[in-house]
């Protein structure tokens, strides 16, 4: 019988903060990898716009028209006659090619977003689970690689399930509101929020328990996560509610700061925005580390 760690939500937050502070190397790794992936995402559409940028009409638009108008110009079939009047005629099939590339970007972007999290999660969670030994880059990178494929697969599968679940809830809420009136929203909205929150908790604990139990069988880890949520729902909901509240406070603080005149200077704005990114990454890592305290103490090695 596995012994259960009996901590409340505040203690879990405190435990997560202690683990987070103990291993600053994880924050550095997360920041660098997320920065590189963000640069790749910026590079793809930038390369897409290199050729259209040579058209006279695009150059004129870029001088004095908002970016969304340029995008609409590229996307709209009604603009083709206008573009034909430019100094350099467009090649046949330019629209279909652009749409194909843009569709590809939209499909690739979630994969790019999942790649850093899928890679770092194994090493990060392994470090937090095995705390308090000193940080080891060899152990950390081994954990990253060991669970990378399993985490990427589960993110892809459960990501699709999440989209279906959210879509079904939205359709159900709309149908209920249409049938029973807007007053039913006082019931359907909290219910949908609760279901989505519990589902996201299960997803996060699926990865955590896979590392905790030393398994790459994600379906087994998923079952363990569901059992844990059923066993300790109040503590988990309280922990994630506190984590969300802290994140919202950070968001509100930096949003007010970034929109103020005090940081309107370019370099200062860049510095503050990067601190904001670091703060959000830190909160995610604190949540991961705190979640470790609510799981069973003794792992069952596979």
C-alpha positions as CSV (number, residue, x, y, z in Angstrom):
1,X,0.0,0.0,0.0
2,X,1.5,3.3,-1.1
3,X,1.7,6.0,1.5
4,X,0.0,9.2,0.6
5,X,1.5,12.6,1.1
6,X,-1.0,14.6,3.1
7,X,-0.4,18.2,2.3
8,X,-2.8,21.0,1.7
9,X,-2.8,23.4,-1.3
10,X,-0.7,26.1,0.5
11,X,1.9,23.5,1.5
12,X,2.1,22.2,-2.0
13,X,2.7,25.7,-3.3
14,X,5.4,26.2,-0.7
15,X,7.0,22.8,-1.5
16,X,7.0,23.7,-5.2
17,X,8.7,27.1,-4.6
18,X,11.4,25.4,-2.5
19,X,12.1,22.9,-5.3
20,X,12.0,25.6,-7.9
21,X,14.5,27.8,-6.0
22,X,16.8,24.8,-5.5
23,X,17.2,24.1,-9.2
24,X,17.6,27.4,-11.2
25,X,19.2,25.5,-14.0
26,X,15.8,24.2,-15.0
27,X,14.4,27.8,-15.5
28,X,17.5,28.7,-17.6
29,X,17.0,25.6,-19.8
30,X,13.2,26.3,-20.2
31,X,13.9,29.9,-21.1
32,X,16.6,29.1,-23.7
33,X,14.6,26.3,-25.3
34,X,11.4,28.3,-25.5
35,X,13.3,31.3,-26.9
36,X,14.8,29.2,-29.7
37,X,11.4,27.6,-30.5
38,X,9.9,31.1,-30.6
39,X,12.6,32.3,-33.0
40,X,11.8,29.4,-35.3
41,X,8.1,30.2,-35.3
42,X,8.9,33.8,-36.2
43,X,11.3,32.7,-38.9
44,X,8.8,30.6,-40.8
45,X,6.3,33.3,-41.6
46,X,9.1,35.8,-42.1
47,X,10.5,33.6,-44.9
48,X,7.0,33.2,-46.3
49,X,6.8,37.0,-46.7
50,X,10.2,37.5,-48.4
51,X,8.9,37.1,-52.0
52,X,5.7,39.1,-51.6
53,X,7.8,41.9,-50.0
54,X,9.3,42.6,-53.4
55,X,6.0,43.5,-55.0
56,X,5.5,47.2,-55.3
57,X,1.9,47.1,-53.9
58,X,3.1,45.3,-50.8
59,X,5.9,47.8,-50.3
60,X,3.5,50.6,-50.5
61,X,1.1,49.0,-48.1
62,X,3.8,48.2,-45.6
63,X,4.8,51.9,-45.5
64,X,1.5,53.2,-44.2
65,X,-1.1,50.4,-43.7
66,X,-1.6,48.1,-40.7
67,X,-0.2,44.6,-40.8
68,X,-3.7,43.0,-40.7
69,X,-4.5,44.9,-44.0
70,X,-1.5,43.5,-45.7
71,X,-2.4,40.0,-44.5
72,X,-6.0,40.5,-45.8
73,X,-4.5,41.7,-49.1
74,X,-2.4,38.5,-49.4
75,X,-5.3,36.2,-48.5
76,X,-8.2,37.7,-50.5
77,X,-8.9,36.4,-54.0
78,X,-10.5,39.7,-54.8
79,X,-7.1,41.5,-54.7
80,X,-5.6,39.5,-57.5
81,X,-6.5,42.0,-60.2
82,X,-5.0,44.8,-58.1
83,X,-1.8,42.8,-57.6
84,X,-1.6,42.2,-61.4
85,X,-1.1,46.0,-61.7
86,X,2.1,45.8,-59.7
87,X,5.5,46.2,-61.2
88,X,6.2,42.5,-61.0
89,X,3.3,40.1,-61.9
90,X,2.5,37.3,-59.6
91,X,3.1,33.7,-60.6
92,X,0.1,31.5,-61.4
93,X,-1.1,29.6,-58.4
94,X,0.4,32.1,-55.9
95,X,-2.8,32.1,-53.8
96,X,-3.1,28.3,-53.5
97,X,0.6,28.1,-52.7
98,X,0.3,30.7,-50.0
99,X,-2.8,29.1,-48.5
100,X,-1.0,25.7,-48.4
101,X,2.0,27.2,-46.7
102,X,-0.2,29.1,-44.2
103,X,-2.2,26.0,-43.5
104,X,1.0,24.1,-42.9
105,X,2.2,26.8,-40.5
106,X,-1.1,26.5,-38.5
107,X,-0.6,22.7,-38.3
108,X,3.1,22.9,-37.4
109,X,2.7,25.7,-34.8
110,X,1.1,23.4,-32.1
111,X,3.8,20.8,-32.7
112,X,6.5,23.5,-32.2
113,X,4.6,24.5,-29.0
114,X,4.6,20.9,-27.8
115,X,8.2,20.1,-28.6
116,X,9.9,22.2,-25.9
117,X,7.4,21.2,-23.2
118,X,7.6,17.5,-24.2
119,X,11.4,17.5,-24.2
120,X,11.9,19.4,-20.9
121,X,9.1,17.8,-19.0
122,X,10.9,14.5,-18.4
123,X,14.1,15.9,-17.0
124,X,12.3,18.7,-15.1
125,X,9.8,16.3,-13.4
126,X,12.6,13.8,-12.7
127,X,14.7,16.4,-10.9
128,X,11.7,17.6,-8.8
129,X,10.6,14.0,-8.0
130,X,14.2,13.1,-6.9
131,X,14.7,16.3,-4.9
132,X,16.7,17.2,-2.8
133,X,19.9,15.8,-4.4
134,X,22.1,18.4,-6.2
135,X,21.3,19.1,-9.8
136,X,22.9,16.9,-12.4
137,X,22.9,17.8,-16.1
138,X,23.5,14.2,-17.0
139,X,20.5,13.0,-15.1
140,X,18.4,15.9,-16.3
141,X,19.2,15.4,-20.0
142,X,18.7,11.6,-19.6
143,X,15.2,12.3,-18.2
144,X,14.4,14.7,-21.1
145,X,15.4,12.2,-23.7
146,X,13.9,9.1,-21.9
147,X,10.4,10.5,-21.8
148,X,10.5,12.8,-24.9
149,X,8.8,10.4,-27.3
150,X,6.2,9.2,-24.8
151,X,5.3,12.8,-23.8
152,X,5.1,14.1,-27.3
153,X,2.8,11.2,-28.3
154,X,0.5,11.8,-25.3
155,X,0.5,15.5,-25.9
156,X,-0.6,14.9,-29.5
157,X,-3.3,12.4,-28.6
158,X,-4.7,14.1,-25.6
159,X,-4.4,17.5,-27.2
160,X,-6.9,16.3,-29.9
161,X,-9.1,14.9,-27.2
162,X,-9.0,18.2,-25.3
163,X,-10.1,20.1,-28.4
164,X,-13.0,17.7,-28.9
165,X,-14.0,17.9,-25.2
166,X,-13.9,21.7,-25.3
167,X,-15.9,21.8,-28.5
168,X,-18.5,19.4,-27.1
169,X,-18.9,21.5,-24.0
170,X,-19.3,24.7,-26.0
171,X,-21.9,23.1,-28.2
172,X,-23.7,21.7,-25.2
173,X,-23.7,25.0,-23.4
174,X,-25.1,26.8,-26.5
175,X,-27.8,24.1,-26.9
176,X,-28.8,24.4,-23.2
177,X,-28.9,28.2,-23.4
178,X,-31.0,28.1,-26.5
179,X,-33.4,25.6,-25.0
180,X,-33.7,26.8,-21.4
181,X,-32.7,30.5,-21.7
182,X,-29.6,32.4,-20.6
183,X,-30.2,31.7,-16.9
184,X,-29.0,28.1,-17.4
185,X,-25.5,29.6,-18.0
186,X,-25.1,30.0,-14.3
187,X,-25.0,26.2,-14.1
188,X,-23.4,25.2,-17.4
189,X,-20.5,27.6,-17.3
190,X,-19.2,26.5,-13.8
191,X,-19.8,22.9,-14.8
192,X,-17.8,23.3,-18.0
193,X,-15.0,25.1,-16.2
194,X,-14.9,22.3,-13.6
195,X,-14.7,19.6,-16.2
196,X,-12.0,21.3,-18.2
197,X,-10.0,22.0,-15.0
198,X,-10.1,18.4,-13.9
199,X,-9.2,17.2,-17.4
200,X,-6.2,19.5,-17.5
201,X,-5.1,18.3,-14.0
202,X,-5.3,14.7,-15.3
203,X,-3.1,15.6,-18.3
204,X,-0.5,17.2,-16.1
205,X,-0.5,14.4,-13.6
206,X,-0.2,11.8,-16.4
207,X,3.2,13.1,-17.2
208,X,4.2,13.5,-13.6
209,X,3.1,10.0,-12.6
210,X,4.9,8.5,-15.6
211,X,8.1,9.9,-14.3
212,X,7.3,9.2,-10.7
213,X,6.5,5.5,-11.4
214,X,9.4,5.2,-13.9
215,X,7.2,4.1,-16.8
216,X,6.7,5.2,-20.4
217,X,3.4,3.5,-20.5
218,X,1.3,6.7,-20.8
219,X,-2.0,4.9,-20.6
220,X,-1.0,3.3,-17.3
221,X,0.1,6.8,-16.1
222,X,-3.2,8.2,-17.3
223,X,-5.2,5.7,-15.2
224,X,-3.0,6.6,-12.2
225,X,-3.7,10.3,-12.7
226,X,-7.5,9.7,-12.9
227,X,-7.3,7.7,-9.7
228,X,-5.4,10.4,-7.9
229,X,-7.9,13.1,-9.0
230,X,-10.8,11.0,-7.8
231,X,-9.0,10.4,-4.5
232,X,-7.9,14.0,-3.7
233,X,-10.1,16.4,-5.8
234,X,-10.4,19.2,-3.3
235,X,-6.6,19.5,-2.6
236,X,-5.9,19.4,-6.3
237,X,-8.5,22.0,-7.2
238,X,-7.3,24.2,-4.4
239,X,-3.7,23.9,-5.5
240,X,-4.5,24.7,-9.2
241,X,-6.8,27.5,-8.2
242,X,-4.0,29.1,-6.2
243,X,-1.6,28.6,-9.0
244,X,-4.0,30.2,-11.5
245,X,-4.6,33.1,-9.1
246,X,-0.9,33.8,-8.8
247,X,-0.5,33.6,-12.5
248,X,-3.3,36.1,-13.1
249,X,-1.7,38.5,-10.6
250,X,1.6,38.2,-12.5
251,X,-0.3,38.8,-15.8
252,X,-2.1,41.8,-14.5
253,X,1.0,43.3,-13.0
254,X,3.2,43.0,-16.1
255,X,0.3,44.0,-18.4
256,X,-0.1,47.2,-16.5
257,X,3.7,47.7,-16.5
258,X,4.2,47.0,-20.2
259,X,1.3,49.3,-21.2
260,X,2.6,52.2,-19.1
261,X,4.7,55.0,-20.3
262,X,7.5,54.1,-17.9
263,X,8.7,51.2,-20.2
264,X,7.8,52.8,-23.5
265,X,11.5,52.9,-24.4
266,X,12.4,50.0,-26.7
267,X,15.3,48.4,-24.8
268,X,13.5,48.8,-21.4
269,X,10.3,47.3,-22.9
270,X,12.3,44.4,-24.2
271,X,13.9,43.7,-20.8
272,X,10.6,43.9,-18.9
273,X,8.9,41.7,-21.4
274,X,11.6,39.1,-21.0
275,X,11.3,39.3,-17.2
276,X,7.5,38.7,-17.7
277,X,8.3,35.6,-19.8
278,X,10.6,34.3,-17.1
279,X,8.0,35.0,-14.4
280,X,5.4,32.9,-16.4
281,X,7.8,30.1,-16.9
282,X,8.7,30.2,-13.2
283,X,5.1,29.9,-12.3
284,X,4.7,26.8,-14.5
285,X,7.8,25.2,-13.0
286,X,6.6,26.0,-9.4
287,X,3.2,24.4,-10.3
288,X,5.0,21.3,-11.6
289,X,7.2,21.1,-8.6
290,X,4.3,21.6,-6.2
291,X,2.3,18.9,-7.9
292,X,5.0,16.5,-6.8
293,X,4.0,17.0,-3.2
294,X,0.4,15.8,-3.7
295,X,1.3,12.5,-5.3
296,X,2.1,9.1,-3.5
297,X,5.5,9.2,-1.8
298,X,6.8,5.9,-2.9
299,X,7.2,5.2,-6.6
300,X,6.6,1.7,-7.9
301,X,9.3,1.0,-10.4
302,X,8.3,-0.8,-13.5
